[in-house]
Each structure stands twice: as C-alpha cells, then as structure tokens.
Amino acid sequence: MKHEDLMAGLGSGRIQKAPENFLGRADIETVAVEAKKGRRDFIRGAFAAAAAGMGASNGLAQGNPVPSEGGDTNILNLPAHSTGLGQGVVTDGYGKPSQYESNVQRRQSPGLTQTAQASVSFSPLQSLFGIITPSGLHFERHHQGWWDIDPSKHRFMVNGMVSKPHVFTMDEIMRLPSVSRFHVIECGANTAAEWGNVAVPTCQYTHGMISCSEFTGVPLITLLEIAGADLKNGKFVLAEGGEGSSMTRTIPMSLILSGEVLVAYGQNGEMLRPENGYPLRLVVPGVQGVSWIKYLRRVELGDKPYATKDEAIHYLDLQPGGLQRQYSILQECKSVVTTPSGGQVLLDKGFYNITGLAWSGRGKIKKVDVSVDGGRNWRQARLETPVLSKALSRFNLDWVWDGKPAIIQSRATDETGYVQPTYKLLREVRGTRSIYHNNAIQSWLVQENGEVKNVQLS
C-alpha cells in the first residue's frame, strides 16, 4: 500500500479487543456438556454479555478519544510523567508488564478437562507481536500438575543400548557445549474443538495451545554418544518425564541424529519456567508437544517403538474406516489470522493490517495467502523476517474494509510444497471423529457491524 493511502486511513481502522476471562467455573462445566452435543452457540451468551459490558474501554485511544474539535488536552497539556520524578531503578527485582496490559494472560481451557492438574492454558495469540511467546504467556498442558524441582537434586539418566550407562547432574549438562535455537511447540490437540464444529469465540481458544521460544541446551545425540550409544542398531529412544503421570514417548533416532533434538534447560534467555519443565525438558522440533517431555529424567535407547500408554491408547487419530493412526507425531503446515479474529470488533471502515502466524513441522514456511471472501480469491501476504525452520512466522497483508461482510482466511505453504487444507479436504481423509492434528484453514466472519465471529465453511 502506498504511503499516501496509509496516511489517509490513519483516522480509521480501529479495533476493539476481544473480551477476556468471560467464562466462570459454572460456565466451563456447561461448556463440557454442550461441547459433546456439537453446539456452536453454547458460550455465545456469556461472550456477548462480556462484550457488552466492556464497551470500547479496552482499546488503546478508544477509552480516551481525540475530540472532534477544540484540541486534544493529551497533547496540549504536559502529562504528569513529563513533569515529575518517576520510580527508581529495580523497583521490581524481576520485571513485569504494565498494569494496563493485565488482561493479556493465559486462560484455562473452557471444558477440555475437568481437573486443574491435568488441564490446559491457552496463549493470548491475538495480543502478541512478532514470533516469540513471552515465557510467562507460554501455553501449558499438564497431565498431573506442575512442579518446581530443586535442580541440585535433579538427575538425567541415559540407558538401554549403550555401553556406558550414565547419570548426569544439571551441572554436568550445563557445562557441555550448548546451542540456542528458535522453535515452535504445538499441542497435538490444538484446535481440537473445531473438529466438532464447536465455535469457541477467540483465537486464544481456537489456536492458543502453541508457543514459540528460543531454547538453549545440549543436543541429545551428544549425551547419547557420551554414554556409548549403539547408533547402528538403536532405532528409537524412550523419553521419560519426572512428574507423577510418568509421561513417556517414543522418539525416532532419525530426528535425534539430525542434531535438532535438544535436552534443554534455557528458554528465552533464562532458565525454563517450572510450568514449562524446569529444570530440564526435551525439545523435539516439528513434533507435537506431548513428545517434548518436561521434567526430563531418563532416555532409553532401543531397537523398536515402545508403545507406551500415551502412544497406544492416547494421542491417536481415528480414521474414517475405524482404524486408528498411531505414532502420528508430525505437526503439519498450519496458519491462523490473529487480527482481525474472533471476539474483536472493527469500529470503522478503512485500512486494517491483517496479521497472523504460520508454522510447519516440516521446515520453513514458503508463503502465506490471505482471502477476505471465504477462499474465492487469494492475495499473497508479506512474510516478516526472520523466517526460521520449525518456528512461527509472522505474516501481514494490507486491507481496506468497505463495511460489508467479509470472511478472512489464511492458507500456508511450507518449503516441501505442502499446502494447508480446507476442512472439506481434511475430513475426506480424516473423517469427522478426530481430536488431534487439526491443521485446517480457519475462517473469521467480519459482520457489517464490525463484530468478528468464528465460522466454518463446508
């Protein structure tokens, strides 16, 4: 878009943010019941009430609008922060966000699980910028709660088809040569509600079980080599977590030999957060989050898949013919528009920046196409740098809204040529009773009144 067109649109294009925290405990219990019935409207009442009560008070200058005449006192008069003495250095030993950003939080799953220790929190994707998820907003998935483990007592064992079984302390691991890489982690159940055509209202709830961080650690292959691993006959590794659920997953050696799989202790420049596996977790780029074992305590090298409880009866893909697909760990190419997205309101006609995120477990994103008419026509969006392998990529597209209904979609293509599918194409292969690995194109309906709704196109 030309510079003069941007300047002409500066007075318009305001967006009201989506309501936050609109579901109480009773509402969440209702969601669990109604979701099983496949009803798309089961939380519309609670959401509408929250939106009505919020008004336009939560959106940047919307709560303090510029007057149409007479001058703006916010620029004519010097504010207190320009004439007074501010707070001192290190008022807070560990920095925290502005009080005006207090609503940007992780939110608990609306009905996915009924036990807090085995539940999910969603990252507020619609409120984030760039590709990095702040550690304090990283999504969570727990199977028996989280722990804050004393690193001096934590141990990591390597055994199985190795000549020198070894137990590492945290000090021993952290003194080895390390690497830092940016990678995305996505829960296999991300966007699960949409399989059943259940319209959770915001991008946070549809796609928020995903985060992207810089992880620091030691390649797992290095630790296996120290233990004298049989790299000729060893084909799989069993990774085991230290929490009460004893989460265990099979990892193919083909991934480990590439050097991508990390035994990580660092995240975004500091130690892992307890909710994210402190003091040690596995990082398995491109693979569903359940394989990124937290509180990592052991790996065992073997010659066949281990068929653990979380591989034999959980995290399976039910196929149309009744068979279940096992060991389907790859997270396929996927994208979502984060603005405009569900729950937001476009307050004016005029210029908007359509923005969103794309990712692929196969490698780098090659391109993202965006449609504003439900997939009839597509325009290629700008991929913002950096574009990294198996990490989130940010895309942007200029758009002038004319005030008429619009259906906004994004469609990602990765470097292998894989194209993100429509729901029709995905269901032809996967049927209608799936839970995991939903990478279909997401649709947001912009209504004439500016409200943005979650819809599905058949």
C-alpha positions as CSV (number, residue, x, y, z in Angstrom):
1,M,0.0,0.0,0.0
2,K,1.3,3.5,-0.9
3,H,2.4,5.9,1.8
4,E,-0.4,8.4,1.0
5,D,-3.0,5.7,1.2
6,L,-1.8,4.7,4.7
7,M,-1.9,8.4,5.8
8,A,-5.4,8.7,4.5
9,G,-6.5,5.7,6.6
10,L,-4.9,6.7,9.9
11,G,-8.1,8.2,11.2
12,S,-9.9,4.9,10.8
13,G,-9.2,1.2,11.2
14,R,-9.7,1.0,15.0
15,I,-10.2,-2.5,16.5
16,Q,-11.9,-3.2,19.8
17,K,-10.1,-6.1,21.6
18,A,-11.8,-9.3,22.4
19,P,-13.3,-9.8,25.9
20,E,-11.1,-11.8,28.3
21,N,-11.9,-14.2,31.1
22,F,-15.6,-14.3,30.3
23,L,-16.2,-17.9,31.5
24,G,-16.6,-18.7,35.2
25,R,-16.3,-22.2,36.7
26,A,-20.0,-22.9,36.2
27,D,-19.8,-21.7,32.6
28,I,-16.8,-24.0,31.9
29,E,-18.8,-27.0,33.3
30,T,-21.7,-26.1,30.9
31,V,-19.2,-25.9,28.0
32,A,-18.1,-29.5,28.7
33,V,-21.7,-30.8,28.4
34,E,-22.7,-28.7,25.5
35,A,-19.5,-29.4,23.5
36,K,-20.3,-33.1,23.4
37,K,-23.5,-32.2,21.6
38,G,-21.6,-30.3,18.9
39,R,-23.3,-27.0,19.6
40,R,-21.6,-23.9,18.2
41,D,-23.6,-21.4,20.3
42,F,-23.1,-22.8,23.8
43,I,-21.0,-19.9,25.1
44,R,-22.4,-17.1,22.9
45,G,-24.5,-15.7,25.8
46,A,-21.6,-15.4,28.2
47,F,-19.3,-13.9,25.5
48,A,-21.9,-11.4,24.3
49,A,-22.5,-10.2,27.9
50,A,-18.8,-9.7,28.4
51,A,-18.5,-7.8,25.1
52,A,-21.5,-5.5,26.0
53,G,-20.1,-4.8,29.5
54,M,-16.6,-4.0,28.1
55,G,-17.7,-1.4,25.5
56,A,-14.7,0.3,23.9
57,S,-12.8,1.0,27.0
58,N,-10.0,-1.6,26.5
59,G,-8.6,-0.5,23.1
60,L,-5.7,2.0,23.1
61,A,-7.1,5.5,22.5
62,Q,-10.7,4.2,22.3
63,G,-11.2,4.8,26.0
64,N,-9.9,8.4,25.7
65,P,-10.9,9.5,22.2
66,V,-9.5,12.5,20.4
67,P,-12.1,15.3,20.4
68,S,-13.5,16.3,17.0
69,E,-12.8,20.0,17.7
70,G,-11.1,22.2,20.3
71,G,-7.8,20.5,20.6
72,D,-6.6,17.4,22.4
73,T,-5.7,18.1,26.0
74,N,-3.5,15.0,26.0
75,I,-1.1,16.8,23.6
76,L,-1.8,20.4,24.6
77,N,-1.0,19.8,28.3
78,L,2.1,18.2,29.6
79,P,1.2,14.9,31.5
80,A,2.4,14.1,35.0
81,H,5.1,11.7,33.6
82,S,6.7,14.7,31.7
83,T,6.9,17.0,34.8
84,G,7.5,14.7,37.7
85,L,10.1,12.2,39.0
86,G,9.5,8.6,38.0
87,Q,10.1,5.4,40.0
88,G,13.6,4.2,40.9
89,V,15.6,1.5,39.3
90,V,14.9,-2.1,40.3
91,T,11.5,-1.3,42.0
92,D,10.8,-4.9,41.0
93,G,13.7,-7.3,41.0
94,Y,12.1,-9.2,38.2
95,G,10.3,-7.0,35.6
96,K,6.6,-7.4,34.9
97,P,4.2,-6.0,32.3
98,S,2.4,-2.6,32.6
99,Q,-0.7,-2.5,34.7
100,Y,-2.6,-1.6,31.5
101,E,-1.7,-5.0,30.0
102,S,-3.1,-7.0,32.9
103,N,-5.7,-8.7,30.7
104,V,-3.1,-10.3,28.5
105,Q,-2.9,-13.6,30.2
106,R,-3.1,-17.3,29.7
107,R,-6.6,-18.7,30.0
108,Q,-7.7,-22.1,31.2
109,S,-9.4,-24.5,28.8
110,P,-13.2,-24.0,28.5
111,G,-14.2,-27.6,29.3
112,L,-11.4,-29.6,27.7
113,T,-10.5,-31.1,31.0
114,Q,-12.2,-31.1,34.4
115,T,-9.1,-31.4,36.7
116,A,-6.8,-28.5,37.1
117,Q,-3.8,-30.7,37.5
118,A,-4.5,-32.3,34.1
119,S,-5.5,-29.2,32.1
120,V,-4.5,-26.7,29.5
121,S,-3.9,-23.0,29.4
122,F,-4.0,-21.0,26.1
123,S,-1.6,-18.3,25.0
124,P,-3.3,-15.0,24.0
125,L,-2.2,-15.1,20.4
126,Q,-4.3,-12.1,19.4
127,S,-2.4,-9.9,21.8
128,L,1.1,-10.9,20.8
129,F,3.6,-9.4,18.3
130,G,6.4,-10.9,16.2
131,I,7.0,-14.6,16.6
132,I,8.3,-15.1,20.2
133,T,6.0,-16.0,23.0
134,P,6.9,-14.4,26.4
135,S,7.8,-17.2,28.9
136,G,5.1,-16.0,31.2
137,L,2.4,-16.4,28.4
138,H,3.6,-19.8,27.1
139,F,0.7,-22.2,26.9
140,E,0.6,-25.1,29.3
141,R,-0.5,-28.8,29.1
142,H,-0.2,-30.8,32.3
143,H,-1.1,-34.4,33.0
144,Q,-0.6,-34.4,36.7
145,G,0.2,-30.8,37.6
146,W,3.5,-28.8,37.6
147,W,6.4,-28.9,40.0
148,D,9.2,-26.5,40.9
149,I,12.1,-29.0,41.2
150,D,15.3,-28.4,43.1
151,P,17.9,-28.5,40.3
152,S,20.7,-29.7,42.6
153,K,18.7,-32.9,43.2
154,H,17.5,-33.5,39.6
155,R,19.2,-36.3,37.6
156,F,19.1,-37.3,34.0
157,M,19.9,-40.9,33.1
158,V,20.9,-42.5,29.7
159,N,20.5,-46.3,29.5
160,G,19.4,-49.1,27.1
161,M,21.5,-49.9,24.1
162,V,24.5,-48.0,25.4
163,S,27.9,-49.3,26.5
164,K,28.4,-46.8,29.4
165,P,25.0,-46.0,31.1
166,H,25.3,-42.6,32.6
167,V,23.5,-40.4,35.1
168,F,24.0,-36.6,34.6
169,T,23.6,-33.8,37.1
170,M,22.4,-30.4,36.0
171,D,25.9,-29.0,36.5
172,E,27.4,-31.7,34.2
173,I,24.8,-31.0,31.4
174,M,25.2,-27.2,31.7
175,R,28.9,-27.2,31.3
176,L,28.8,-29.1,28.0
177,P,28.8,-27.1,24.7
178,S,25.3,-25.7,24.2
179,V,23.2,-24.4,21.3
180,S,20.3,-22.0,21.1
181,R,17.5,-22.3,18.6
182,F,14.1,-20.8,17.9
183,H,11.3,-23.4,17.7
184,V,7.5,-23.7,17.9
185,I,5.8,-26.1,20.1
186,E,2.1,-27.0,19.4
187,C,-0.1,-29.4,21.4
188,G,-1.4,-32.2,19.2
189,A,-4.9,-31.2,20.5
190,N,-4.6,-27.6,19.4
191,T,-7.8,-26.5,17.5
192,A,-9.5,-29.8,18.7
193,A,-12.9,-28.2,19.4
194,E,-13.1,-27.2,15.7
195,W,-13.2,-30.8,14.6
196,G,-16.7,-31.0,16.2
197,N,-17.7,-27.6,14.7
198,V,-17.7,-26.1,18.2
199,A,-17.2,-22.3,17.8
200,V,-15.0,-21.2,20.7
201,P,-15.1,-17.5,20.3
202,T,-11.5,-16.2,20.2
203,C,-8.2,-17.0,18.5
204,Q,-6.8,-17.7,22.0
205,Y,-9.2,-20.6,22.4
206,T,-9.1,-21.9,18.8
207,H,-5.3,-21.9,18.4
208,G,-3.7,-20.9,21.7
209,M,-2.1,-24.2,22.5
210,I,1.0,-23.1,20.6
211,S,4.1,-21.0,21.6
212,C,7.5,-20.2,20.1
213,S,10.7,-19.7,22.1
214,E,14.4,-19.6,21.9
215,F,15.5,-22.8,23.6
216,T,19.1,-23.4,24.9
217,G,20.5,-26.8,25.7
218,V,22.7,-29.8,24.6
219,P,21.9,-31.9,21.6
220,L,20.5,-35.2,22.8
221,I,22.9,-37.0,20.4
222,T,25.8,-35.6,22.3
223,L,24.6,-37.2,25.6
224,L,23.9,-40.5,23.8
225,E,27.4,-40.5,22.4
226,I,28.9,-39.8,25.9
227,A,27.0,-42.9,27.1
228,G,28.4,-45.0,24.2
229,A,25.1,-45.4,22.3
230,D,24.8,-48.2,19.7
231,L,23.9,-45.8,16.8
232,K,23.9,-48.7,14.3
233,N,21.2,-50.8,15.9
234,G,19.4,-48.3,18.1
235,K,16.4,-47.0,16.2
236,F,14.2,-45.4,18.9
237,V,14.6,-43.5,22.2
238,L,12.1,-43.7,25.0
239,A,11.9,-40.3,26.8
240,E,10.5,-40.3,30.3
241,G,9.4,-37.4,32.4
242,G,9.7,-37.0,36.2
243,E,6.1,-35.9,37.1
244,G,3.5,-38.2,38.6
245,S,2.0,-39.2,35.3
246,S,5.3,-40.7,34.1
247,M,4.8,-39.2,30.7
248,T,6.8,-41.4,28.2
249,R,7.1,-41.1,24.4
250,T,9.0,-42.8,21.6
251,I,11.3,-40.6,19.6
252,P,12.7,-41.9,16.3
253,M,16.5,-41.8,16.1
254,S,16.3,-40.2,12.7
255,L,15.2,-37.0,14.4
256,I,17.9,-37.3,17.1
257,L,20.8,-38.0,14.6
258,S,20.0,-34.7,12.8
259,G,21.1,-32.9,16.0
260,E,17.8,-31.0,16.2
261,V,16.5,-32.7,19.4
262,L,17.8,-30.8,22.5
263,V,18.0,-31.6,26.2
264,A,17.1,-28.0,27.1
265,Y,17.4,-26.0,30.3
266,G,17.1,-22.5,28.9
267,Q,14.1,-20.6,27.4
268,N,14.2,-17.1,26.1
269,G,17.5,-16.3,27.7
270,E,16.8,-17.6,31.2
271,M,16.1,-21.0,32.8
272,L,13.0,-22.8,31.9
273,R,9.9,-21.8,33.9
274,P,8.5,-24.5,36.2
275,E,5.3,-24.8,34.2
276,N,7.5,-25.5,31.1
277,G,9.6,-28.3,32.6
278,Y,12.2,-26.7,34.8
279,P,15.0,-27.7,35.2
280,L,15.2,-29.9,32.1
281,R,12.9,-30.7,29.1
282,L,13.2,-32.3,25.7
283,V,12.8,-30.1,22.6
284,V,11.7,-32.1,19.6
285,P,11.2,-29.6,16.7
286,G,8.3,-30.2,14.3
287,V,6.7,-32.8,16.6
288,Q,3.6,-32.5,18.8
289,G,4.1,-31.0,22.2
290,V,3.4,-34.2,24.2
291,S,6.8,-35.6,22.9
292,W,8.6,-32.5,24.3
293,I,8.9,-34.3,27.7
294,K,9.0,-32.0,30.7
295,Y,11.0,-32.6,33.9
296,L,13.1,-35.0,31.8
297,R,14.7,-37.7,33.9
298,R,15.6,-40.5,31.5
299,V,16.1,-41.7,27.9
300,E,16.5,-45.3,26.9
301,L,17.8,-46.4,23.5
302,G,16.1,-49.3,21.9
303,D,15.5,-51.1,18.6
304,K,11.7,-50.7,18.3
305,P,8.9,-48.3,19.2
306,Y,7.9,-48.6,22.9
307,A,4.1,-48.3,22.5
308,T,3.7,-46.5,25.9
309,K,0.3,-45.7,27.4
310,D,0.4,-42.3,25.8
311,E,1.0,-43.8,22.4
312,A,-1.1,-47.0,22.5
313,I,-4.4,-45.5,23.8
314,H,-3.9,-41.7,23.7
315,Y,-2.9,-39.3,21.0
316,L,-4.3,-41.5,18.3
317,D,-6.0,-40.4,15.1
318,L,-9.3,-42.2,14.4
319,Q,-9.7,-42.8,10.6
320,P,-13.0,-42.9,8.7
321,G,-12.8,-46.7,8.3
322,G,-12.5,-47.3,12.1
323,L,-8.7,-47.8,12.2
324,Q,-6.6,-45.6,14.4
325,R,-3.4,-44.0,13.2
326,Q,-0.5,-44.4,15.8
327,Y,2.8,-42.5,16.1
328,S,1.4,-39.6,14.1
329,I,3.7,-37.1,15.7
330,L,4.4,-34.6,12.9
331,Q,2.7,-31.2,13.2
332,E,1.6,-30.3,9.6
333,C,1.7,-26.9,8.0
334,K,-0.8,-24.5,9.6
335,S,-1.7,-20.9,10.0
336,V,-4.2,-18.5,11.6
337,V,-5.1,-14.9,11.3
338,T,-4.8,-13.3,14.7
339,T,-6.1,-9.8,13.8
340,P,-8.9,-9.4,12.9
341,S,-10.0,-12.5,14.7
342,G,-12.9,-13.8,16.8
343,G,-14.3,-11.5,19.5
344,Q,-12.7,-8.4,18.1
345,V,-14.8,-5.6,16.7
346,L,-13.8,-3.4,13.7
347,L,-15.0,0.1,14.7
348,D,-14.5,1.9,11.4
349,K,-14.4,1.3,7.7
350,G,-11.0,1.9,6.2
351,F,-7.4,0.5,6.4
352,Y,-6.5,-2.5,8.5
353,N,-3.4,-4.7,8.8
354,I,-4.4,-8.3,8.6
355,T,-1.8,-10.2,10.6
356,G,-1.2,-13.8,11.7
357,L,1.1,-16.7,12.3
358,A,2.2,-19.7,10.2
359,W,4.3,-22.7,11.0
360,S,5.2,-26.2,9.8
361,G,6.7,-29.3,11.4
362,R,8.3,-30.0,8.0
363,G,10.6,-26.9,7.9
364,K,10.3,-23.3,6.8
365,I,7.1,-21.5,5.7
366,K,7.4,-20.7,2.0
367,K,4.4,-18.4,1.6
368,V,1.0,-17.5,3.1
369,D,-2.0,-16.5,1.1
370,V,-4.9,-14.5,2.6
371,S,-8.5,-14.3,1.4
372,V,-11.2,-11.9,2.5
373,D,-14.0,-13.5,0.6
374,G,-14.1,-17.1,2.0
375,G,-11.4,-18.5,-0.3
376,R,-12.7,-17.3,-3.7
377,N,-9.7,-15.0,-4.2
378,W,-6.3,-15.0,-2.6
379,R,-3.5,-12.5,-2.2
380,Q,0.0,-13.4,-1.1
381,A,0.9,-11.8,2.3
382,R,4.3,-10.4,3.4
383,L,6.4,-12.9,5.4
384,E,8.2,-10.8,8.0
385,T,11.7,-11.8,8.9
386,P,13.1,-13.9,10.4
387,V,11.6,-17.0,8.6
388,L,13.0,-20.0,10.5
389,S,12.7,-23.7,10.3
390,K,10.0,-25.2,12.5
391,A,9.3,-21.9,14.1
392,L,6.4,-19.4,14.0
393,S,6.5,-17.0,11.1
394,R,4.6,-13.7,11.1
395,F,2.6,-12.5,8.0
396,N,0.9,-9.2,7.2
397,L,-1.4,-8.0,4.5
398,D,-2.9,-4.5,3.8
399,W,-6.7,-4.5,3.6
400,V,-9.3,-1.7,3.3
401,W,-12.6,-2.8,4.8
402,D,-15.6,-1.3,3.0
403,G,-18.1,-2.1,5.8
404,K,-19.6,-5.2,4.1
405,P,-19.4,-8.8,5.4
406,A,-16.1,-10.5,4.9
407,I,-14.7,-13.9,5.6
408,I,-11.0,-13.8,6.4
409,Q,-8.8,-16.9,5.9
410,S,-5.1,-17.7,5.7
411,R,-3.5,-20.6,3.8
412,A,0.1,-21.5,4.4
413,T,2.5,-23.4,2.2
414,D,5.8,-24.8,3.5
415,E,9.1,-25.4,1.8
416,T,8.2,-29.0,0.9
417,G,5.2,-27.8,-1.1
418,Y,2.6,-29.0,1.4
419,V,-0.4,-26.7,1.3
420,Q,-2.7,-26.2,4.4
421,P,-6.0,-27.9,3.6
422,T,-9.7,-26.8,3.8
423,Y,-12.0,-28.6,6.3
424,K,-13.6,-30.4,3.4
425,L,-10.3,-31.8,2.2
426,L,-9.1,-32.7,5.7
427,R,-12.4,-34.5,6.6
428,E,-12.3,-36.5,3.4
429,V,-9.1,-38.1,4.7
430,R,-9.5,-38.0,8.4
431,G,-13.3,-38.3,8.9
432,T,-15.4,-36.4,11.4
433,R,-14.4,-38.0,14.7
434,S,-10.8,-36.8,15.1
435,I,-9.4,-35.0,18.1
436,Y,-5.8,-34.3,17.2
437,H,-3.8,-32.7,14.4
438,N,-6.3,-30.3,13.0
439,N,-4.5,-28.1,10.6
440,A,-7.5,-26.9,8.5
441,I,-7.9,-23.3,7.3
442,Q,-9.6,-21.1,9.9
443,S,-12.4,-18.7,8.9
444,W,-13.3,-15.4,10.7
445,L,-16.6,-13.7,9.7
446,V,-16.5,-9.9,9.8
447,Q,-20.1,-8.8,10.1
448,E,-21.5,-5.5,8.9
449,N,-21.5,-4.2,12.5
450,G,-17.8,-5.0,12.7
451,E,-18.1,-7.9,15.1
452,V,-15.8,-10.8,14.2
453,K,-17.2,-14.4,14.6
454,N,-15.7,-17.9,14.4
455,V,-17.3,-19.7,11.4
456,Q,-16.7,-22.8,9.4
457,L,-17.1,-23.2,5.7
458,S,-18.2,-26.6,4.4
